């Protein structure tokens, strides 16, 4: 049995006046998220057309790594704070076999 990588794409649009605080929160998480054993990628992108919109691009070795990520103190802190900073849409996706 092979495991499939799991990708998370989260779109975060800052609430009025909260863009700086949102960016600071996301930036502070990067070192912890990137050092998780199952993490392959954790990047923050900012929308060129709307600088108050950020996109999180995360890649994990498998779904178990995503669950481990959600159980970390830094994710729990993020989850507790994000609602007061941004509107959030997140998608957890797996690759489609194109062969």
C-alpha distance (Angstrom), angle and dihedral (degrees) to the residues before:
residue distance angle dihedral
X1 . . .
X2 3.78 . .
X3 3.75 124.3 .
X4 3.77 122.9 -134.1
X5 3.78 124.2 -136.0
X6 3.79 116.4 -110.7
X7 3.78 122.8 -139.4
X8 3.77 127.1 -162.7
X9 3.77 121.1 -159.2
X10 3.78 112.7 -174.6
X11 3.80 123.5 -177.3
X12 3.77 113.1 -156.9
X13 3.79 122.0 -173.5
X14 3.77 113.1 -169.2
X15 3.76 118.5 -123.2
X16 3.83 113.7 -120.1
X17 3.79 110.4 -62.1
X18 3.82 93.6 2.8
X19 3.84 102.8 95.5
X20 3.81 94.5 101.7
X21 3.78 92.9 47.3
X22 3.81 91.1 47.0
X23 3.79 92.4 50.2
X24 3.82 90.9 48.2
X25 3.82 91.5 51.5
X26 3.80 93.0 48.9
X27 3.80 93.2 45.2
X28 3.80 91.5 50.0
X29 3.82 90.3 55.2
X30 3.80 96.7 53.3
X31 3.82 99.5 84.8
X32 3.82 93.6 47.5
X33 3.81 94.6 44.5
X34 3.79 93.7 46.1
X35 3.80 91.6 51.3
X36 3.82 94.9 54.9
X37 3.83 110.3 117.0
X38 3.82 94.7 -122.2
X39 3.79 97.4 42.2
X40 3.80 118.6 110.7
X41 3.80 98.8 169.1
X42 3.79 138.7 6.0
X43 3.78 116.9 173.2
X44 3.79 136.7 159.7
X45 3.80 120.6 -142.4
X46 3.79 126.7 -170.5
X47 3.81 120.7 -147.5
X48 3.80 110.6 -115.2
X49 3.81 92.1 -150.5
X50 3.80 95.5 44.9
X51 3.82 112.8 26.7
X52 3.80 90.3 -170.0
X53 3.83 89.5 66.6
X54 3.80 120.7 83.4
X55 3.78 130.4 -175.0
X56 3.80 121.7 -151.7
X57 3.79 113.3 -151.3
X58 3.80 110.3 -165.4
X59 3.80 130.2 171.3
X60 3.80 125.7 -172.1
X61 3.80 131.9 -177.0
X62 3.82 91.3 -117.3
X63 3.79 145.7 -26.3
X64 3.82 91.3 -79.2
X65 3.81 88.8 61.1
X66 3.81 89.6 52.3
X67 3.81 89.7 52.4
X68 3.81 90.4 48.2
X69 3.83 88.9 50.3
X70 3.81 90.5 53.4
X71 3.79 90.1 53.1
X72 3.83 95.3 56.3
X73 3.82 122.5 106.6
X74 3.82 91.8 -121.6
X75 3.82 92.5 54.2
X76 3.81 92.0 45.9
X77 3.81 89.3 51.7
X78 3.82 89.7 49.1
X79 3.82 91.7 48.5
X80 3.80 90.9 51.0
X81 3.82 93.2 50.0
X82 3.80 107.1 33.6
X83 3.81 96.5 80.3
X84 3.80 91.6 63.3
X85 3.82 92.2 48.1
X86 3.79 108.7 39.8
X87 3.75 151.7 2.9
X88 3.80 105.2 -107.5
X89 3.78 134.9 -157.6
X90 3.81 117.2 177.6
X91 3.78 130.9 -176.3
X92 3.82 125.2 -168.5
X93 3.80 108.0 -158.4
X94 3.80 139.2 175.3
X95 3.79 127.1 -150.3
X96 3.77 121.0 -89.3
X97 3.79 115.3 -128.9
X98 3.79 105.8 -120.3
X99 3.80 96.2 -178.4
